[in-house]
């Protein structure tokens, strides 16, 4: 059983809705993918950036699935590929 709680504008966030499970705990959410910096990747490791999949080739170079080379700054945040 889930209960929906609505605030009437008196709380810190007006119109905020949150679901509470029968045990009083908020529902579980899927884990959020954490980003890492491009410089933390190993050469040859796959990663995602702006919806495309890349492979790191050198300290500041990577190629996408179409084998087009790209330059990345070291501090660029990327998603590591969990399947590679």
Secondary structure by P-SEA (a helix, b strand, c coil): cbbbbbbcccccccbbbbbbccccccccccccbbbbcccccccccccccccbbbbbccccbbbccccbbbbbcccbbbbccccc
